[in-house]
Amino acid sequence: MRSHLLSDAQFAEMQASAQILEQDERGVKVLLLANGQILKLFRLRGFFTSSRVYSNARSFCRNAARLKKLGIPTVTITQLYHVETSSNTAVLYQPLEGETIRHLLNNHTLTDDACFKLGVFIARLHSLGIHFKSLHFGNIVQTPTGDLGLIDIADMRIFPWHLQLSTRLRGFKRIVRYREDIEKLGENRWNIVLQAYIENAHLNFKSSNDKMYKSINRLILKE
């Protein structure tokens, strides 16, 4: 995708009528524009970084395209930008319609069926070779049709093979790190998620299923 210049004047115009969704000490990170689209800015974190060669914004766009090709619902990219007065980059996109798993959990509207679908969905990601390093309940979205999709997709690698057990475990380690999510989910629903995952993970041997099940639950005890 071709990158377009985002001038200071253009950014100021966008920000004037936008809602700030995320910011830090360095400034605005995510804007919700008046037309419903989202502008996400990516700042370089250091001088010696691979992001100078291949920006995080471009990775975000690439991941969106690859996820759609694999049949995973995600955001729709409108434009890739490079910022006029810095080395920063930005992406303008249409958000994925729906509610995050975390939102459903916090509002007590997450059903057992949705928990089962969540386990199946994570298994599908791993079987498709998708290693989403930042996967958690806050970036998995349940769409109005009941399908599950992904947002905040910059931190991701997609391999042309099923993920190995060790890589799968790293993904679950990130999920269980959010203790409040797991506690709100509860033991029974966590077991629904995990059992659905094991049944659909396409692991080669029963011993692999057993090892995966025990290893994931050990992660909860460690965190």
mmCIF file of the C-alpha atoms, coordinates in Angstrom:
data_MODEL
# 
_entry.id   MODEL 
# 
loop_
_atom_site.group_PDB 
_atom_site.id 
_atom_site.type_symbol 
_atom_site.label_atom_id 
_atom_site.label_alt_id 
_atom_site.label_comp_id 
_atom_site.label_asym_id 
_atom_site.label_entity_id 
_atom_site.label_seq_id 
_atom_site.pdbx_PDB_ins_code 
_atom_site.Cartn_x 
_atom_site.Cartn_y 
_atom_site.Cartn_z 
_atom_site.occupancy 
_atom_site.B_iso_or_equiv 
_atom_site.pdbx_formal_charge 
_atom_site.auth_seq_id 
_atom_site.auth_comp_id 
_atom_site.auth_asym_id 
_atom_site.auth_atom_id 
_atom_site.pdbx_PDB_model_num 
ATOM 1   C CA . MET A 1 1   ? 0.000   0.000   0.000  1.00 0.00 ? 1   MET A CA 1 
ATOM 2   C CA . ARG A 1 2   ? 1.280   3.424   -0.935 1.00 0.00 ? 2   ARG A CA 1 
ATOM 3   C CA . SER A 1 3   ? 1.988   5.804   1.958  1.00 0.00 ? 3   SER A CA 1 
ATOM 4   C CA . HIS A 1 4   ? 0.637   9.367   1.783  1.00 0.00 ? 4   HIS A CA 1 
ATOM 5   C CA . LEU A 1 5   ? 1.922   12.463  3.546  1.00 0.00 ? 5   LEU A CA 1 
ATOM 6   C CA . LEU A 1 6   ? -0.003  13.524  6.653  1.00 0.00 ? 6   LEU A CA 1 
ATOM 7   C CA . SER A 1 7   ? 0.676   17.220  7.159  1.00 0.00 ? 7   SER A CA 1 
ATOM 8   C CA . ASP A 1 8   ? 0.414   19.028  10.483 1.00 0.00 ? 8   ASP A CA 1 
ATOM 9   C CA . ALA A 1 9   ? -2.540  20.972  9.094  1.00 0.00 ? 9   ALA A CA 1 
ATOM 10  C CA . GLN A 1 10  ? -4.353  17.781  8.060  1.00 0.00 ? 10  GLN A CA 1 
ATOM 11  C CA . PHE A 1 11  ? -3.756  16.200  11.446 1.00 0.00 ? 11  PHE A CA 1 
ATOM 12  C CA . ALA A 1 12  ? -4.972  19.310  13.278 1.00 0.00 ? 12  ALA A CA 1 
ATOM 13  C CA . GLU A 1 13  ? -8.132  19.302  11.162 1.00 0.00 ? 13  GLU A CA 1 
ATOM 14  C CA . MET A 1 14  ? -8.753  15.626  11.938 1.00 0.00 ? 14  MET A CA 1 
ATOM 15  C CA . GLN A 1 15  ? -8.146  16.124  15.646 1.00 0.00 ? 15  GLN A CA 1 
ATOM 16  C CA . ALA A 1 16  ? -10.399 19.186  15.923 1.00 0.00 ? 16  ALA A CA 1 
ATOM 17  C CA . SER A 1 17  ? -13.611 17.181  15.591 1.00 0.00 ? 17  SER A CA 1 
ATOM 18  C CA . ALA A 1 18  ? -12.297 13.834  16.869 1.00 0.00 ? 18  ALA A CA 1 
ATOM 19  C CA . GLN A 1 19  ? -12.568 11.964  20.146 1.00 0.00 ? 19  GLN A CA 1 
ATOM 20  C CA . ILE A 1 20  ? -9.272  10.936  21.746 1.00 0.00 ? 20  ILE A CA 1 
ATOM 21  C CA . LEU A 1 21  ? -9.398  7.206   22.454 1.00 0.00 ? 21  LEU A CA 1 
ATOM 22  C CA . GLU A 1 22  ? -5.813  6.814   23.635 1.00 0.00 ? 22  GLU A CA 1 
ATOM 23  C CA . GLN A 1 23  ? -2.896  9.065   24.502 1.00 0.00 ? 23  GLN A CA 1 
ATOM 24  C CA . ASP A 1 24  ? 0.267   9.051   26.594 1.00 0.00 ? 24  ASP A CA 1 
ATOM 25  C CA . GLU A 1 25  ? 2.919   11.497  27.748 1.00 0.00 ? 25  GLU A CA 1 
ATOM 26  C CA . ARG A 1 26  ? 4.107   11.873  24.148 1.00 0.00 ? 26  ARG A CA 1 
ATOM 27  C CA . GLY A 1 27  ? 0.695   12.860  22.845 1.00 0.00 ? 27  GLY A CA 1 
ATOM 28  C CA . VAL A 1 28  ? -2.287  11.431  20.997 1.00 0.00 ? 28  VAL A CA 1 
ATOM 29  C CA . LYS A 1 29  ? -2.111  7.793   19.915 1.00 0.00 ? 29  LYS A CA 1 
ATOM 30  C CA . VAL A 1 30  ? -5.619  6.939   18.686 1.00 0.00 ? 30  VAL A CA 1 
ATOM 31  C CA . LEU A 1 31  ? -8.414  9.210   17.429 1.00 0.00 ? 31  LEU A CA 1 
ATOM 32  C CA . LEU A 1 32  ? -12.038 8.388   16.652 1.00 0.00 ? 32  LEU A CA 1 
ATOM 33  C CA . LEU A 1 33  ? -12.954 10.704  13.779 1.00 0.00 ? 33  LEU A CA 1 
ATOM 34  C CA . ALA A 1 34  ? -16.350 12.284  13.214 1.00 0.00 ? 34  ALA A CA 1 
ATOM 35  C CA . ASN A 1 35  ? -17.023 9.917   10.281 1.00 0.00 ? 35  ASN A CA 1 
ATOM 36  C CA . GLY A 1 36  ? -16.528 6.842   12.488 1.00 0.00 ? 36  GLY A CA 1 
ATOM 37  C CA . GLN A 1 37  ? -13.066 5.963   11.197 1.00 0.00 ? 37  GLN A CA 1 
ATOM 38  C CA . ILE A 1 38  ? -10.031 5.609   13.456 1.00 0.00 ? 38  ILE A CA 1 
ATOM 39  C CA . LEU A 1 39  ? -6.628  7.235   13.040 1.00 0.00 ? 39  LEU A CA 1 
ATOM 40  C CA . LYS A 1 40  ? -3.876  5.339   14.834 1.00 0.00 ? 40  LYS A CA 1 
ATOM 41  C CA . LEU A 1 41  ? -0.404  6.860   15.172 1.00 0.00 ? 41  LEU A CA 1 
ATOM 42  C CA . PHE A 1 42  ? 2.789   4.843   15.518 1.00 0.00 ? 42  PHE A CA 1 
ATOM 43  C CA . ARG A 1 43  ? 5.807   6.536   17.094 1.00 0.00 ? 43  ARG A CA 1 
ATOM 44  C CA . LEU A 1 44  ? 9.369   5.291   16.764 1.00 0.00 ? 44  LEU A CA 1 
ATOM 45  C CA . ARG A 1 45  ? 10.707  4.095   20.116 1.00 0.00 ? 45  ARG A CA 1 
ATOM 46  C CA . GLY A 1 46  ? 14.395  4.438   19.336 1.00 0.00 ? 46  GLY A CA 1 
ATOM 47  C CA . PHE A 1 47  ? 16.877  5.430   16.673 1.00 0.00 ? 47  PHE A CA 1 
ATOM 48  C CA . PHE A 1 48  ? 18.136  1.905   15.973 1.00 0.00 ? 48  PHE A CA 1 
ATOM 49  C CA . THR A 1 49  ? 14.899  0.101   15.208 1.00 0.00 ? 49  THR A CA 1 
ATOM 50  C CA . SER A 1 50  ? 13.617  -2.027  12.347 1.00 0.00 ? 50  SER A CA 1 
ATOM 51  C CA . SER A 1 51  ? 10.534  0.220   12.269 1.00 0.00 ? 51  SER A CA 1 
ATOM 52  C CA . ARG A 1 52  ? 12.614  2.781   10.383 1.00 0.00 ? 52  ARG A CA 1 
ATOM 53  C CA . VAL A 1 53  ? 12.929  0.257   7.559  1.00 0.00 ? 53  VAL A CA 1 
ATOM 54  C CA . TYR A 1 54  ? 9.443   -1.266  7.727  1.00 0.00 ? 54  TYR A CA 1 
ATOM 55  C CA . SER A 1 55  ? 7.092   0.833   9.832  1.00 0.00 ? 55  SER A CA 1 
ATOM 56  C CA . ASN A 1 56  ? 4.637   -0.512  12.394 1.00 0.00 ? 56  ASN A CA 1 
ATOM 57  C CA . ALA A 1 57  ? 1.880   1.220   10.449 1.00 0.00 ? 57  ALA A CA 1 
ATOM 58  C CA . ARG A 1 58  ? 2.813   -0.721  7.316  1.00 0.00 ? 58  ARG A CA 1 
ATOM 59  C CA . SER A 1 59  ? 2.915   -3.945  9.360  1.00 0.00 ? 59  SER A CA 1 
ATOM 60  C CA . PHE A 1 60  ? -0.574  -3.108  10.624 1.00 0.00 ? 60  PHE A CA 1 
ATOM 61  C CA . CYS A 1 61  ? -1.817  -2.739  7.030  1.00 0.00 ? 61  CYS A CA 1 
ATOM 62  C CA . ARG A 1 62  ? -0.084  -5.907  5.892  1.00 0.00 ? 62  ARG A CA 1 
ATOM 63  C CA . ASN A 1 63  ? -1.532  -7.902  8.790  1.00 0.00 ? 63  ASN A CA 1 
ATOM 64  C CA . ALA A 1 64  ? -5.041  -6.635  8.029  1.00 0.00 ? 64  ALA A CA 1 
ATOM 65  C CA . ALA A 1 65  ? -4.728  -7.773  4.418  1.00 0.00 ? 65  ALA A CA 1 
ATOM 66  C CA . ARG A 1 66  ? -3.352  -11.189 5.384  1.00 0.00 ? 66  ARG A CA 1 
ATOM 67  C CA . LEU A 1 67  ? -6.021  -11.765 8.032  1.00 0.00 ? 67  LEU A CA 1 
ATOM 68  C CA . LYS A 1 68  ? -8.782  -10.973 5.550  1.00 0.00 ? 68  LYS A CA 1 
ATOM 69  C CA . LYS A 1 69  ? -7.211  -13.382 3.062  1.00 0.00 ? 69  LYS A CA 1 
ATOM 70  C CA . LEU A 1 70  ? -7.291  -16.075 5.762  1.00 0.00 ? 70  LEU A CA 1 
ATOM 71  C CA . GLY A 1 71  ? -10.938 -15.330 6.525  1.00 0.00 ? 71  GLY A CA 1 
ATOM 72  C CA . ILE A 1 72  ? -10.396 -13.639 9.899  1.00 0.00 ? 72  ILE A CA 1 
ATOM 73  C CA . PRO A 1 73  ? -12.596 -10.537 10.411 1.00 0.00 ? 73  PRO A CA 1 
ATOM 74  C CA . THR A 1 74  ? -10.552 -7.432  11.167 1.00 0.00 ? 74  THR A CA 1 
ATOM 75  C CA . VAL A 1 75  ? -10.314 -3.700  10.490 1.00 0.00 ? 75  VAL A CA 1 
ATOM 76  C CA . THR A 1 76  ? -10.561 -2.280  6.970  1.00 0.00 ? 76  THR A CA 1 
ATOM 77  C CA . ILE A 1 77  ? -7.642  -0.061  5.965  1.00 0.00 ? 77  ILE A CA 1 
ATOM 78  C CA . THR A 1 78  ? -8.445  3.272   4.326  1.00 0.00 ? 78  THR A CA 1 
ATOM 79  C CA . GLN A 1 79  ? -5.039  4.953   4.161  1.00 0.00 ? 79  GLN A CA 1 
ATOM 80  C CA . LEU A 1 80  ? -1.409  4.577   5.231  1.00 0.00 ? 80  LEU A CA 1 
ATOM 81  C CA . TYR A 1 81  ? 0.386   7.802   6.202  1.00 0.00 ? 81  TYR A CA 1 
ATOM 82  C CA . HIS A 1 82  ? 3.855   9.107   6.992  1.00 0.00 ? 82  HIS A CA 1 
ATOM 83  C CA . VAL A 1 83  ? 3.869   12.183  9.236  1.00 0.00 ? 83  VAL A CA 1 
ATOM 84  C CA . GLU A 1 84  ? 5.242   15.399  7.763  1.00 0.00 ? 84  GLU A CA 1 
ATOM 85  C CA . THR A 1 85  ? 7.392   16.673  10.645 1.00 0.00 ? 85  THR A CA 1 
ATOM 86  C CA . SER A 1 86  ? 8.662   13.399  12.147 1.00 0.00 ? 86  SER A CA 1 
ATOM 87  C CA . SER A 1 87  ? 9.542   9.795   11.383 1.00 0.00 ? 87  SER A CA 1 
ATOM 88  C CA . ASN A 1 88  ? 6.194   8.662   12.762 1.00 0.00 ? 88  ASN A CA 1 
ATOM 89  C CA . THR A 1 89  ? 3.570   6.848   10.717 1.00 0.00 ? 89  THR A CA 1 
ATOM 90  C CA . ALA A 1 90  ? -0.200  6.465   10.924 1.00 0.00 ? 90  ALA A CA 1 
ATOM 91  C CA . VAL A 1 91  ? -3.073  4.344   9.665  1.00 0.00 ? 91  VAL A CA 1 
ATOM 92  C CA . LEU A 1 92  ? -6.631  5.423   8.927  1.00 0.00 ? 92  LEU A CA 1 
ATOM 93  C CA . TYR A 1 93  ? -9.086  2.543   9.117  1.00 0.00 ? 93  TYR A CA 1 
ATOM 94  C CA . GLN A 1 94  ? -12.693 1.500   9.529  1.00 0.00 ? 94  GLN A CA 1 
ATOM 95  C CA . PRO A 1 95  ? -13.044 -0.296  12.876 1.00 0.00 ? 95  PRO A CA 1 
ATOM 96  C CA . LEU A 1 96  ? -14.383 -3.825  13.148 1.00 0.00 ? 96  LEU A CA 1 
ATOM 97  C CA . GLU A 1 97  ? -18.016 -3.612  14.207 1.00 0.00 ? 97  GLU A CA 1 
ATOM 98  C CA . GLY A 1 98  ? -18.936 -5.400  17.427 1.00 0.00 ? 98  GLY A CA 1 
ATOM 99  C CA . GLU A 1 99  ? -17.943 -5.699  21.091 1.00 0.00 ? 99  GLU A CA 1 
ATOM 100 C CA . THR A 1 100 ? -14.727 -7.014  22.586 1.00 0.00 ? 100 THR A CA 1 
ATOM 101 C CA . ILE A 1 101 ? -14.783 -10.180 24.670 1.00 0.00 ? 101 ILE A CA 1 
ATOM 102 C CA . ARG A 1 102 ? -13.631 -8.057  27.609 1.00 0.00 ? 102 ARG A CA 1 
ATOM 103 C CA . HIS A 1 103 ? -16.599 -5.697  27.163 1.00 0.00 ? 103 HIS A CA 1 
ATOM 104 C CA . LEU A 1 104 ? -19.022 -8.631  27.085 1.00 0.00 ? 104 LEU A CA 1 
ATOM 105 C CA . LEU A 1 105 ? -17.345 -10.104 30.159 1.00 0.00 ? 105 LEU A CA 1 
ATOM 106 C CA . ASN A 1 106 ? -17.510 -6.847  32.103 1.00 0.00 ? 106 ASN A CA 1 
ATOM 107 C CA . ASN A 1 107 ? -21.178 -6.392  31.179 1.00 0.00 ? 107 ASN A CA 1 
ATOM 108 C CA . HIS A 1 108 ? -22.100 -9.979  32.104 1.00 0.00 ? 108 HIS A CA 1 
ATOM 109 C CA . THR A 1 109 ? -23.292 -10.717 28.570 1.00 0.00 ? 109 THR A CA 1 
ATOM 110 C CA . LEU A 1 110 ? -20.667 -13.317 27.628 1.00 0.00 ? 110 LEU A CA 1 
ATOM 111 C CA . THR A 1 111 ? -22.498 -16.606 27.083 1.00 0.00 ? 111 THR A CA 1 
ATOM 112 C CA . ASP A 1 112 ? -21.244 -20.176 27.372 1.00 0.00 ? 112 ASP A CA 1 
ATOM 113 C CA . ASP A 1 113 ? -21.696 -20.488 23.607 1.00 0.00 ? 113 ASP A CA 1 
ATOM 114 C CA . ALA A 1 114 ? -19.472 -17.433 23.084 1.00 0.00 ? 114 ALA A CA 1 
ATOM 115 C CA . CYS A 1 115 ? -16.847 -18.995 25.366 1.00 0.00 ? 115 CYS A CA 1 
ATOM 116 C CA . PHE A 1 116 ? -16.888 -22.150 23.256 1.00 0.00 ? 116 PHE A CA 1 
ATOM 117 C CA . LYS A 1 117 ? -16.543 -20.064 20.085 1.00 0.00 ? 117 LYS A CA 1 
ATOM 118 C CA . LEU A 1 118 ? -13.633 -18.226 21.709 1.00 0.00 ? 118 LEU A CA 1 
ATOM 119 C CA . GLY A 1 119 ? -11.741 -21.471 22.260 1.00 0.00 ? 119 GLY A CA 1 
ATOM 120 C CA . VAL A 1 120 ? -12.447 -22.567 18.687 1.00 0.00 ? 120 VAL A CA 1 
ATOM 121 C CA . PHE A 1 121 ? -11.331 -19.168 17.398 1.00 0.00 ? 121 PHE A CA 1 
ATOM 122 C CA . ILE A 1 122 ? -7.983  -19.220 19.216 1.00 0.00 ? 122 ILE A CA 1 
ATOM 123 C CA . ALA A 1 123 ? -7.405  -22.764 17.960 1.00 0.00 ? 123 ALA A CA 1 
ATOM 124 C CA . ARG A 1 124 ? -8.160  -21.595 14.423 1.00 0.00 ? 124 ARG A CA 1 
ATOM 125 C CA . LEU A 1 125 ? -5.666  -18.742 14.719 1.00 0.00 ? 125 LEU A CA 1 
ATOM 126 C CA . HIS A 1 126 ? -2.951  -21.141 15.848 1.00 0.00 ? 126 HIS A CA 1 
ATOM 127 C CA . SER A 1 127 ? -3.801  -23.680 13.142 1.00 0.00 ? 127 SER A CA 1 
ATOM 128 C CA . LEU A 1 128 ? -3.547  -20.919 10.518 1.00 0.00 ? 128 LEU A CA 1 
ATOM 129 C CA . GLY A 1 129 ? -0.080  -20.002 11.799 1.00 0.00 ? 129 GLY A CA 1 
ATOM 130 C CA . ILE A 1 130 ? -1.190  -16.691 13.342 1.00 0.00 ? 130 ILE A CA 1 
ATOM 131 C CA . HIS A 1 131 ? 0.955   -15.728 16.324 1.00 0.00 ? 131 HIS A CA 1 
ATOM 132 C CA . PHE A 1 132 ? -0.690  -12.629 17.769 1.00 0.00 ? 132 PHE A CA 1 
ATOM 133 C CA . LYS A 1 133 ? 1.846   -11.632 20.413 1.00 0.00 ? 133 LYS A CA 1 
ATOM 134 C CA . SER A 1 134 ? -0.555  -9.240  22.156 1.00 0.00 ? 134 SER A CA 1 
ATOM 135 C CA . LEU A 1 135 ? -3.658  -11.447 22.095 1.00 0.00 ? 135 LEU A CA 1 
ATOM 136 C CA . HIS A 1 136 ? -6.060  -10.810 24.992 1.00 0.00 ? 136 HIS A CA 1 
ATOM 137 C CA . PHE A 1 137 ? -9.792  -10.382 25.588 1.00 0.00 ? 137 PHE A CA 1 
ATOM 138 C CA . GLY A 1 138 ? -9.562  -6.679  24.766 1.00 0.00 ? 138 GLY A CA 1 
ATOM 139 C CA . ASN A 1 139 ? -8.596  -7.202  21.124 1.00 0.00 ? 139 ASN A CA 1 
ATOM 140 C CA . ILE A 1 140 ? -10.900 -10.091 20.226 1.00 0.00 ? 140 ILE A CA 1 
ATOM 141 C CA . VAL A 1 141 ? -14.206 -8.735  18.890 1.00 0.00 ? 141 VAL A CA 1 
ATOM 142 C CA . GLN A 1 142 ? -17.551 -10.496 18.619 1.00 0.00 ? 142 GLN A CA 1 
ATOM 143 C CA . THR A 1 143 ? -19.242 -9.094  15.521 1.00 0.00 ? 143 THR A CA 1 
ATOM 144 C CA . PRO A 1 144 ? -23.018 -8.572  15.153 1.00 0.00 ? 144 PRO A CA 1 
ATOM 145 C CA . THR A 1 145 ? -23.187 -11.874 13.229 1.00 0.00 ? 145 THR A CA 1 
ATOM 146 C CA . GLY A 1 146 ? -21.559 -13.745 16.125 1.00 0.00 ? 146 GLY A CA 1 
ATOM 147 C CA . ASP A 1 147 ? -18.220 -14.252 14.398 1.00 0.00 ? 147 ASP A CA 1 
ATOM 148 C CA . LEU A 1 148 ? -14.975 -13.398 16.177 1.00 0.00 ? 148 LEU A CA 1 
ATOM 149 C CA . GLY A 1 149 ? -12.297 -11.099 14.782 1.00 0.00 ? 149 GLY A CA 1 
ATOM 150 C CA . LEU A 1 150 ? -9.170  -9.180  15.745 1.00 0.00 ? 150 LEU A CA 1 
ATOM 151 C CA . ILE A 1 151 ? -8.209  -5.552  16.334 1.00 0.00 ? 151 ILE A CA 1 
ATOM 152 C CA . ASP A 1 152 ? -4.922  -3.838  17.374 1.00 0.00 ? 152 ASP A CA 1 
ATOM 153 C CA . ILE A 1 153 ? -3.097  -6.107  14.946 1.00 0.00 ? 153 ILE A CA 1 
ATOM 154 C CA . ALA A 1 154 ? 0.365   -4.534  14.611 1.00 0.00 ? 154 ALA A CA 1 
ATOM 155 C CA . ASP A 1 155 ? 2.146   -7.018  16.901 1.00 0.00 ? 155 ASP A CA 1 
ATOM 156 C CA . MET A 1 156 ? 1.658   -10.177 14.875 1.00 0.00 ? 156 MET A CA 1 
ATOM 157 C CA . ARG A 1 157 ? 3.482   -12.785 12.799 1.00 0.00 ? 157 ARG A CA 1 
ATOM 158 C CA . ILE A 1 158 ? 1.798   -15.161 10.380 1.00 0.00 ? 158 ILE A CA 1 
ATOM 159 C CA . PHE A 1 159 ? 3.568   -18.399 9.477  1.00 0.00 ? 159 PHE A CA 1 
ATOM 160 C CA . PRO A 1 160 ? 2.720   -20.835 6.654  1.00 0.00 ? 160 PRO A CA 1 
ATOM 161 C CA . TRP A 1 161 ? 2.386   -23.707 9.170  1.00 0.00 ? 161 TRP A CA 1 
ATOM 162 C CA . HIS A 1 162 ? 0.549   -24.623 12.380 1.00 0.00 ? 162 HIS A CA 1 
ATOM 163 C CA . LEU A 1 163 ? 2.081   -22.985 15.436 1.00 0.00 ? 163 LEU A CA 1 
ATOM 164 C CA . GLN A 1 164 ? 4.312   -25.173 17.572 1.00 0.00 ? 164 GLN A CA 1 
ATOM 165 C CA . LEU A 1 165 ? 3.294   -26.039 21.136 1.00 0.00 ? 165 LEU A CA 1 
ATOM 166 C CA . SER A 1 166 ? 5.801   -23.608 22.634 1.00 0.00 ? 166 SER A CA 1 
ATOM 167 C CA . THR A 1 167 ? 4.489   -20.726 20.510 1.00 0.00 ? 167 THR A CA 1 
ATOM 168 C CA . ARG A 1 168 ? 0.887   -21.580 21.372 1.00 0.00 ? 168 ARG A CA 1 
ATOM 169 C CA . LEU A 1 169 ? 1.771   -21.512 25.061 1.00 0.00 ? 169 LEU A CA 1 
ATOM 170 C CA . ARG A 1 170 ? 3.359   -18.075 24.695 1.00 0.00 ? 170 ARG A CA 1 
ATOM 171 C CA . GLY A 1 171 ? 0.063   -16.875 23.261 1.00 0.00 ? 171 GLY A CA 1 
ATOM 172 C CA . PHE A 1 172 ? -1.892  -18.243 26.212 1.00 0.00 ? 172 PHE A CA 1 
ATOM 173 C CA . LYS A 1 173 ? 0.650   -16.811 28.639 1.00 0.00 ? 173 LYS A CA 1 
ATOM 174 C CA . ARG A 1 174 ? -0.259  -13.358 27.380 1.00 0.00 ? 174 ARG A CA 1 
ATOM 175 C CA . ILE A 1 175 ? -3.979  -14.050 27.827 1.00 0.00 ? 175 ILE A CA 1 
ATOM 176 C CA . VAL A 1 176 ? -3.730  -15.319 31.416 1.00 0.00 ? 176 VAL A CA 1 
ATOM 177 C CA . ARG A 1 177 ? -1.471  -12.405 32.362 1.00 0.00 ? 177 ARG A CA 1 
ATOM 178 C CA . TYR A 1 178 ? -4.663  -10.352 32.541 1.00 0.00 ? 178 TYR A CA 1 
ATOM 179 C CA . ARG A 1 179 ? -5.743  -11.844 35.865 1.00 0.00 ? 179 ARG A CA 1 
ATOM 180 C CA . GLU A 1 180 ? -8.912  -9.775  36.136 1.00 0.00 ? 180 GLU A CA 1 
ATOM 181 C CA . ASP A 1 181 ? -10.188 -11.218 32.845 1.00 0.00 ? 181 ASP A CA 1 
ATOM 182 C CA . ILE A 1 182 ? -9.560  -14.798 33.955 1.00 0.00 ? 182 ILE A CA 1 
ATOM 183 C CA . GLU A 1 183 ? -11.104 -14.239 37.386 1.00 0.00 ? 183 GLU A CA 1 
ATOM 184 C CA . LYS A 1 184 ? -14.231 -12.675 35.886 1.00 0.00 ? 184 LYS A CA 1 
ATOM 185 C CA . LEU A 1 185 ? -14.486 -15.507 33.383 1.00 0.00 ? 185 LEU A CA 1 
ATOM 186 C CA . GLY A 1 186 ? -14.478 -18.086 36.180 1.00 0.00 ? 186 GLY A CA 1 
ATOM 187 C CA . GLU A 1 187 ? -13.229 -21.660 36.279 1.00 0.00 ? 187 GLU A CA 1 
ATOM 188 C CA . ASN A 1 188 ? -16.213 -23.247 34.523 1.00 0.00 ? 188 ASN A CA 1 
ATOM 189 C CA . ARG A 1 189 ? -16.143 -20.919 31.529 1.00 0.00 ? 189 ARG A CA 1 
ATOM 190 C CA . TRP A 1 190 ? -12.357 -21.031 31.324 1.00 0.00 ? 190 TRP A CA 1 
ATOM 191 C CA . ASN A 1 191 ? -12.667 -24.817 31.028 1.00 0.00 ? 191 ASN A CA 1 
ATOM 192 C CA . ILE A 1 192 ? -15.214 -24.334 28.221 1.00 0.00 ? 192 ILE A CA 1 
ATOM 193 C CA . VAL A 1 193 ? -12.719 -22.123 26.364 1.00 0.00 ? 193 VAL A CA 1 
ATOM 194 C CA . LEU A 1 194 ? -9.856  -24.515 26.956 1.00 0.00 ? 194 LEU A CA 1 
ATOM 195 C CA . GLN A 1 195 ? -11.773 -27.673 26.035 1.00 0.00 ? 195 GLN A CA 1 
ATOM 196 C CA . ALA A 1 196 ? -13.015 -26.070 22.814 1.00 0.00 ? 196 ALA A CA 1 
ATOM 197 C CA . TYR A 1 197 ? -9.439  -25.070 22.028 1.00 0.00 ? 197 TYR A CA 1 
ATOM 198 C CA . ILE A 1 198 ? -8.060  -28.574 22.591 1.00 0.00 ? 198 ILE A CA 1 
ATOM 199 C CA . GLU A 1 199 ? -10.813 -30.180 20.495 1.00 0.00 ? 199 GLU A CA 1 
ATOM 200 C CA . ASN A 1 200 ? -10.066 -27.879 17.547 1.00 0.00 ? 200 ASN A CA 1 
ATOM 201 C CA . ALA A 1 201 ? -6.313  -27.290 17.831 1.00 0.00 ? 201 ALA A CA 1 
ATOM 202 C CA . HIS A 1 202 ? -5.336  -29.962 15.261 1.00 0.00 ? 202 HIS A CA 1 
ATOM 203 C CA . LEU A 1 203 ? -2.536  -31.265 17.448 1.00 0.00 ? 203 LEU A CA 1 
ATOM 204 C CA . ASN A 1 204 ? -1.068  -34.506 16.160 1.00 0.00 ? 204 ASN A CA 1 
ATOM 205 C CA . PHE A 1 205 ? -1.308  -36.757 19.191 1.00 0.00 ? 205 PHE A CA 1 
ATOM 206 C CA . LYS A 1 206 ? -3.495  -37.178 22.284 1.00 0.00 ? 206 LYS A CA 1 
ATOM 207 C CA . SER A 1 207 ? -0.339  -36.748 24.352 1.00 0.00 ? 207 SER A CA 1 
ATOM 208 C CA . SER A 1 208 ? 0.084   -33.304 22.770 1.00 0.00 ? 208 SER A CA 1 
ATOM 209 C CA . ASN A 1 209 ? -3.496  -32.408 23.732 1.00 0.00 ? 209 ASN A CA 1 
ATOM 210 C CA . ASP A 1 210 ? -2.905  -33.500 27.319 1.00 0.00 ? 210 ASP A CA 1 
ATOM 211 C CA . LYS A 1 211 ? 0.386   -31.631 27.509 1.00 0.00 ? 211 LYS A CA 1 
ATOM 212 C CA . MET A 1 212 ? -1.188  -28.471 26.126 1.00 0.00 ? 212 MET A CA 1 
ATOM 213 C CA . TYR A 1 213 ? -4.136  -28.634 28.540 1.00 0.00 ? 213 TYR A CA 1 
ATOM 214 C CA . LYS A 1 214 ? -1.927  -29.110 31.589 1.00 0.00 ? 214 LYS A CA 1 
ATOM 215 C CA . SER A 1 215 ? 0.623   -26.523 30.477 1.00 0.00 ? 215 SER A CA 1 
ATOM 216 C CA . ILE A 1 216 ? -2.002  -23.810 29.962 1.00 0.00 ? 216 ILE A CA 1 
ATOM 217 C CA . ASN A 1 217 ? -3.524  -24.420 33.380 1.00 0.00 ? 217 ASN A CA 1 
ATOM 218 C CA . ARG A 1 218 ? -0.068  -24.296 34.966 1.00 0.00 ? 218 ARG A CA 1 
ATOM 219 C CA . LEU A 1 219 ? 0.330   -20.831 33.453 1.00 0.00 ? 219 LEU A CA 1 
ATOM 220 C CA . ILE A 1 220 ? -2.661  -19.653 35.478 1.00 0.00 ? 220 ILE A CA 1 
ATOM 221 C CA . LEU A 1 221 ? -1.110  -20.920 38.703 1.00 0.00 ? 221 LEU A CA 1 
ATOM 222 C CA . LYS A 1 222 ? 2.184   -19.174 37.933 1.00 0.00 ? 222 LYS A CA 1 
ATOM 223 C CA . GLU A 1 223 ? 0.742   -15.764 37.076 1.00 0.00 ? 223 GLU A CA 1 
# 
